Amino acid sequence: MVKGRAGRTMRSSLAAAAALCAVAAPPGAAAAAPSDGPDDLPAYETAPGAQRVEGQESSAHGPAIEPGFHTDDIGPGERRYYSVTLDGESNVWISATALPEPGSRVRSMDGIEVTLESADGDNCGDGDASFGSDDTARPIADLAGRMIREDGYCQEPGVYHFSVERESDETADSTRWPLEISFMREPGVRRPASEGTSGAAPDAATPSPPAAPKGETRPIEGGTGFNDAPGMGEGNWSDRLRPGETRFYKVPLDWGQRLHTRVEFGTARARSGGASYIGGAFRVDFYNTARGRIGTGGVGYRPDKPAAYRLDGQRVAFANRFDGGTELGGTRFAGWYHIAVHANGKLAESVEGTVPVVLRTTVVGEPEAGPEYEGNAGEAGFAVTDGDREAAAEGLNRSAAESGDTLRLLGWAGIGVGTALILGLGLWTFLARRSAARA
């Protein structure tokens, strides 16, 4: 044992080395332990830079909103108005995402309706989203839009009115719901893509689903919403869901491509004395690039028996937007498409812990030439980049993909600092021992 000044010096040096090692370790090297209870589900992550606004009950006083993200809240039976200024060349898509508290009491027809109207009351577009027969609170969204087309409504530039109305059963929870509003402007087009490309009309029938993707199942952690959803490319991906939780994933789809995803819910540990079967145990929602809901479905579940839901999308085509009756016809843009998987809070009655989820994802078709836009569709969010494909292949969310180079740099820096520390400590130990021997 080294005593006196040499011992104190060694302890101080070891502490300093430990602190340096902690600094040198790359972010994410130590993961926090996941929370297990249903009462501490993570909150929905709002878009960075979202602006707070306060919608009004009259269209005459709606606050102006610009392209980007905005937040507000809405109570039962309320209708909130906002004003938007549109040009005469761009397609415009405005969505609202309602965020009821997980576990709160909702009814099947509870939900939101969104509408875009001209100053003289013409309906430019509308949409609605409800919770469905599951009666389970989760984020829901839909959009309203204005399309530029010959002999269409709402083609003139000017001030328009966007509104969000909350439909609520009198027996449902009366708490105000947070809202996130997304305002996207799609550049005008010189002409749609030529016949035979992604500008062609949607397929008459969906082809048979492809075989399940090959390869091992890789872990992925779904996001709390649209903004932190990880990219999910072709392959088999595994996650876990707690009762009451919703997790989001996103897939890059280019013009001419089609998405096939099979969401499988594995067996889990049954709760003693709990319900053997939960109807509407899981809900899968499918959203397009502008957050318009284009498909939804649910499945029942019992802990000792697996369940699955299959999502077969339409081919991405500009012309889909003119055929509103086509199933999943909202596949009208190139860009990120979102899949939200929700576990009913009632599962806590029959399952202990979490339920394993596997998403088997296949993208069919090669990217095709899209419409000839007048502006930059990529900057507006209506395109797929090589970076998007790389992030999806690795199962990364936006922030992780952007910080990938930084993490690699920090990793190499950490190795260099660690090597220097080891050499320095070795030299210091040798000198300390010589000093102690002389003493």
C-alpha positions in Angstrom: 0.0 0.0 0.0 1.4 3.4 -0.9 1.1 5.9 1.9 1.6 9.7 2.4 1.8 12.2 -0.5 2.4 9.4 -3.1 -0.9 7.7 -2.0 -2.8 11.0 -2.2 -1.4 11.7 -5.6 -2.4 8.3 -6.9 -6.0 8.7 -5.7 -6.2 12.1 -7.2 -4.8 10.9 -10.5 -7.2 7.9 -10.6 -10.1 10.2 -10.0 -9.0 12.5 -12.8 -8.5 9.6 -15.1 -12.0 8.3 -14.4 -13.4 11.8 -15.2 -11.5 12.0 -18.4 -12.7 8.5 -19.5 -16.3 9.6 -18.8 -15.8 12.7 -21.0 -14.1 10.6 -23.7 -17.0 8.0 -23.8 -19.2 8.7 -26.8 -22.8 9.7 -26.2 -25.1 6.7 -25.9 -22.4 4.4 -24.6 -24.5 3.9 -21.4 -28.3 3.5 -22.0 -30.8 4.3 -19.3 -32.8 1.5 -17.9 -36.3 1.3 -19.5 -39.3 2.2 -17.4 -41.7 -0.6 -16.8 -44.9 0.8 -15.5 -47.9 2.1 -17.6 -48.0 5.4 -15.7 -44.6 6.6 -17.0 -45.1 6.2 -20.7 -42.9 8.7 -22.6 -44.6 11.9 -23.8 -45.1 12.7 -27.5 -42.0 14.6 -28.8 -43.1 17.8 -30.5 -41.4 19.0 -33.7 -38.3 21.1 -32.9 -39.1 24.8 -33.2 -42.8 24.3 -33.2 -44.6 27.7 -32.6 -47.3 28.1 -30.0 -50.6 29.5 -31.3 -54.1 29.9 -29.9 -56.9 29.1 -32.3 -60.1 31.1 -32.1 -63.7 30.1 -32.1 -64.5 32.4 -35.1 -62.9 32.3 -38.6 -62.7 36.1 -38.5 -60.1 36.0 -35.7 -58.0 32.9 -36.5 -54.2 33.5 -35.9 -52.0 33.4 -39.0 -49.9 30.2 -39.3 -47.0 29.7 -41.8 -45.5 26.5 -43.3 -43.9 24.6 -40.4 -45.1 23.2 -37.1 -47.5 24.8 -34.5 -49.0 23.7 -31.2 -52.3 24.4 -29.5 -54.9 22.6 -27.4 -58.6 21.8 -27.8 -61.5 21.0 -25.5 -64.6 18.7 -26.1 -66.9 20.1 -28.7 -64.6 23.0 -29.6 -63.7 24.2 -33.1 -60.4 26.1 -33.4 -59.8 28.4 -36.4 -56.5 29.5 -38.0 -55.8 31.6 -41.1 -53.4 30.7 -43.9 -52.3 32.7 -46.9 -52.1 30.6 -50.1 -50.7 31.3 -53.5 -52.2 30.2 -56.7 -49.6 27.6 -57.8 -48.8 25.3 -54.8 -50.6 22.3 -53.4 -51.1 22.8 -49.6 -51.5 20.1 -47.0 -52.3 21.0 -43.3 -52.7 18.3 -40.7 -53.6 18.2 -37.0 -52.4 15.5 -34.6 -54.5 15.1 -31.4 -52.7 13.9 -28.3 -55.1 12.6 -25.6 -53.4 11.5 -22.4 -52.6 7.7 -22.6 -55.1 5.8 -20.5 -57.7 8.5 -20.7 -61.3 7.6 -21.4 -62.4 7.9 -25.0 -65.2 6.5 -27.1 -65.1 4.9 -30.6 -66.4 8.0 -32.4 -64.4 10.5 -30.4 -61.8 12.2 -32.6 -61.0 15.3 -34.7 -62.2 16.7 -38.0 -60.0 19.1 -40.0 -61.3 21.4 -42.8 -59.8 24.0 -45.1 -62.2 26.6 -46.4 -62.0 29.7 -48.7 -63.0 33.1 -47.5 -66.4 32.7 -49.1 -67.1 29.3 -47.5 -66.0 26.8 -50.2 -64.7 23.5 -48.8 -61.2 23.0 -50.2 -60.6 19.7 -48.5 -61.3 17.9 -45.2 -60.4 14.8 -43.2 -61.3 13.1 -40.0 -59.8 10.6 -37.6 -61.4 8.7 -34.7 -60.3 6.0 -32.3 -62.4 3.2 -33.7 -64.0 0.4 -31.9 -61.0 -0.2 -29.6 -61.9 2.9 -27.4 -58.3 3.4 -26.6 -56.5 6.8 -26.4 -53.6 7.3 -28.7 -52.2 10.0 -31.1 -54.5 10.4 -34.1 -54.1 12.6 -37.1 -55.5 13.6 -40.5 -55.1 16.4 -43.0 -57.0 18.8 -45.2 -55.5 20.1 -48.4 -55.9 22.4 -51.5 -54.9 20.9 -54.8 -54.2 22.9 -57.9 -56.3 21.5 -60.8 -58.4 22.6 -63.7 -61.9 23.6 -62.8 -61.1 23.0 -59.1 -62.3 24.8 -56.0 -60.1 27.2 -54.0 -57.6 28.0 -56.8 -57.2 31.7 -56.2 -54.5 33.2 -54.0 -55.6 34.8 -50.8 -56.5 34.1 -47.1 -58.1 30.8 -46.3 -59.4 29.3 -43.0 -58.1 26.0 -41.5 -60.1 24.6 -38.6 -59.9 21.7 -36.1 -63.0 20.4 -34.5 -63.1 17.9 -31.6 -65.9 15.3 -31.5 -66.4 14.0 -28.0 -68.9 11.8 -26.3 -70.4 13.3 -23.2 -69.2 10.3 -21.2 -65.6 10.7 -22.5 -62.7 12.4 -20.7 -63.1 16.2 -20.7 -59.4 17.1 -20.5 -58.1 19.4 -23.2 -56.1 17.6 -25.8 -52.7 19.0 -27.0 -52.6 19.6 -30.8 -49.7 19.6 -33.2 -50.4 21.3 -36.6 -48.2 20.5 -39.6 -48.4 22.9 -42.6 -46.6 21.7 -45.8 -46.5 23.4 -49.1 -45.9 21.1 -52.1 -44.5 22.9 -55.1 -46.6 23.2 -58.2 -46.0 21.0 -61.2 -45.3 21.7 -64.8 -47.1 18.5 -65.6 -47.5 15.1 -63.8 -45.1 12.3 -64.6 -45.8 10.7 -68.0 -48.1 7.8 -68.5 -46.4 4.5 -67.4 -44.5 6.2 -64.6 -45.6 7.3 -61.1 -48.0 9.7 -62.7 -50.2 6.9 -63.9 -53.5 6.0 -62.3 -53.4 3.8 -59.2 -53.5 0.0 -59.7 -56.9 -1.7 -60.0 -55.9 -4.3 -57.5 -53.2 -4.9 -54.9 -50.9 -7.8 -56.0 -50.2 -10.7 -53.7 -48.0 -9.9 -50.8 -44.3 -10.8 -51.3 -42.5 -13.4 -49.2 -41.3 -12.3 -45.8 -37.9 -10.6 -45.9 -34.8 -12.8 -45.2 -32.2 -12.2 -42.6 -32.1 -11.9 -38.8 -34.4 -9.8 -36.8 -32.8 -6.5 -35.7 -33.8 -4.4 -32.7 -35.4 -1.0 -33.2 -37.0 1.4 -30.8 -40.1 3.1 -32.1 -40.5 6.9 -31.5 -43.2 8.7 -29.5 -44.6 10.3 -32.7 -44.0 11.5 -36.2 -41.0 13.7 -35.2 -38.7 11.1 -33.5 -39.8 7.9 -35.4 -36.8 5.9 -36.5 -36.3 5.0 -40.2 -37.2 1.4 -41.0 -35.9 -0.1 -44.2 -36.5 -3.6 -45.7 -36.0 -6.4 -43.2 -37.2 -7.8 -39.9 -37.4 -5.4 -36.9 -38.2 -6.2 -33.3 -39.5 -3.9 -30.5 -41.6 -4.2 -27.4 -44.8 -2.4 -26.4 -46.3 -1.7 -22.9 -50.0 -1.4 -22.4 -51.2 2.0 -23.4 -48.1 2.8 -25.5 -47.9 3.9 -29.1 -44.7 3.7 -31.1 -44.0 5.2 -34.5 -41.8 4.0 -37.4 -41.2 5.5 -40.8 -40.3 4.0 -44.2 -39.0 6.0 -47.2 -41.1 5.4 -50.3 -40.2 6.9 -53.7 -42.4 7.3 -56.7 -43.5 3.9 -58.1 -42.8 2.0 -54.8 -45.2 0.0 -52.7 -45.0 -0.9 -49.0 -45.8 -4.3 -47.5 -45.5 -4.7 -43.7 -46.6 -7.5 -41.5 -46.8 -6.5 -37.8 -46.6 -9.6 -35.6 -47.5 -9.6 -31.8 -45.7 -12.5 -30.0 -46.8 -14.4 -27.0 -46.2 -12.9 -23.6 -46.3 -13.7 -19.9 -50.0 -13.9 -18.8 -51.1 -12.1 -15.7 -52.5 -14.5 -13.1 -56.3 -14.3 -12.9 -56.4 -11.8 -15.8 -58.6 -11.7 -18.9 -57.7 -14.4 -21.4 -58.6 -12.4 -24.4 -58.6 -8.7 -25.2 -60.6 -7.5 -28.2 -59.0 -4.6 -30.1 -55.7 -5.2 -28.2 -53.6 -3.6 -30.9 -54.2 -0.9 -33.5 -52.0 -0.1 -36.5 -52.4 3.3 -38.2 -50.7 4.2 -41.6 -49.9 7.8 -42.5 -48.6 9.4 -45.6 -45.8 12.1 -45.9 -48.1 14.9 -44.9 -49.6 13.0 -42.0 -52.8 12.1 -43.6 -54.2 8.8 -42.3 -54.7 6.4 -45.2 -55.3 3.1 -43.4 -56.1 1.7 -39.9 -57.0 -1.7 -38.5 -56.9 -3.6 -35.2 -56.5 -7.2 -33.9 -57.5 -9.0 -30.8 -55.0 -10.9 -28.6 -54.5 -13.5 -25.9 -51.1 -13.8 -24.2 -50.6 -17.5 -25.2 -51.4 -17.0 -28.8 -49.6 -14.8 -31.4 -51.5 -12.3 -33.6 -50.7 -10.3 -36.7 -51.9 -7.4 -38.9 -50.9 -7.0 -42.5 -50.5 -3.7 -44.2 -50.4 -3.7 -48.1 -50.1 -0.2 -49.5 -50.8 1.2 -52.9 -48.0 2.1 -55.3 -46.9 5.7 -54.8 -48.3 7.8 -57.6 -49.1 11.5 -58.1 -52.4 10.5 -59.7 -53.6 8.8 -56.5 -54.7 12.1 -55.2 -57.4 12.3 -57.8 -58.9 9.0 -56.8 -60.2 9.5 -53.3 -62.2 6.2 -53.4 -59.1 4.0 -53.8 -58.2 2.0 -50.6 -55.0 3.5 -49.2 -55.2 6.0 -52.1 -53.4 8.6 -50.0 -50.1 7.3 -51.2 -49.8 10.4 -53.3 -46.3 11.7 -52.4 -42.7 10.5 -52.3 -41.2 10.8 -48.9 -41.5 9.3 -45.4 -44.5 7.1 -44.6 -45.4 6.4 -41.0 -46.7 3.4 -39.2 -48.0 3.8 -35.7 -48.5 0.7 -33.5 -50.6 1.0 -30.4 -51.1 -1.4 -27.5 -54.5 -1.0 -25.7 -54.2 -0.1 -22.1 -56.6 -3.0 -21.3 -53.7 -5.3 -22.0 -52.4 -4.6 -18.5 -55.3 -6.8 -17.3 -53.9 -9.9 -19.1 -50.2 -9.3 -19.7 -47.3 -8.9 -17.3 -44.7 -6.5 -18.6 -44.4 -5.9 -22.4 -45.5 -7.6 -25.6 -42.9 -8.4 -28.2 -43.5 -6.9 -31.7 -41.9 -7.8 -35.0 -42.3 -5.7 -38.1 -41.5 -7.5 -41.4 -41.1 -4.8 -44.0 -40.7 -5.1 -47.8 -40.6 -2.3 -50.4 -41.6 -3.4 -53.9 -40.6 -1.6 -57.0 -37.7 0.6 -58.2 -37.8 4.4 -57.9 -39.4 6.0 -60.9 -39.4 9.5 -62.3 -41.8 11.7 -60.5 -43.7 14.8 -61.6 -41.8 17.9 -62.9 -42.1 20.3 -59.9 -41.7 24.0 -60.3 -39.7 24.2 -57.0 -37.6 22.0 -54.8 -39.8 19.1 -53.6 -37.0 17.7 -51.5 -36.7 20.9 -49.4 -40.5 20.8 -49.0 -40.4 17.3 -47.6 -41.7 15.4 -50.7 -38.7 13.4 -51.8 -36.5 10.5 -50.8 -32.7 11.1 -50.5 -29.8 8.7 -50.2 -29.4 9.8 -46.6 -33.0 8.8 -45.9 -32.4 5.3 -47.3 -29.2 4.9 -45.3 -31.0 6.0 -42.1 -33.8 3.5 -42.8 -31.3 0.7 -43.4 -29.8 1.2 -40.0 -33.1 1.9 -38.1 -32.0 5.4 -37.1 -34.2 8.3 -36.1 -33.5 11.8 -37.4 -31.2 13.0 -34.6 -29.2 9.7 -34.6 -28.7 9.8 -38.3 -27.5 13.5 -38.2 -25.1 12.7 -35.3 -23.7 9.6 -36.8 -20.5 11.2 -38.0 -20.1 13.0 -34.7 -20.4 9.8 -32.8 -17.8 8.1 -35.0 -15.4 11.0 -34.5 -16.0 11.0 -30.7 -15.4 7.2 -30.7 -12.0 7.6 -32.3 -11.2 10.5 -30.0 -12.1 8.4 -27.0 -9.8 5.6 -28.1 -7.0 8.1 -28.5 -7.6 9.7 -25.1 -7.9 6.3 -23.5 -4.6 5.1 -24.9 -2.9 8.3 -23.7 -4.3 7.8 -20.2 -3.1 4.3 -19.9 0.4 5.3 -21.0 0.4 8.3 -18.6 -0.8 6.2 -15.7 1.8 3.6 -16.3 4.6 6.2 -16.3 3.1 7.9 -13.2 2.9 4.6 -11.3 6.6 3.9 -12.0 7.6 7.3 -10.8 5.4 7.1 -7.7 7.0 3.7 -6.7 10.5 5.1 -7.1 9.5 8.1 -4.9 8.0 5.8 -2.3 11.1 3.5 -2.3 13.4 6.5 -1.8 11.2 7.7 1.1 
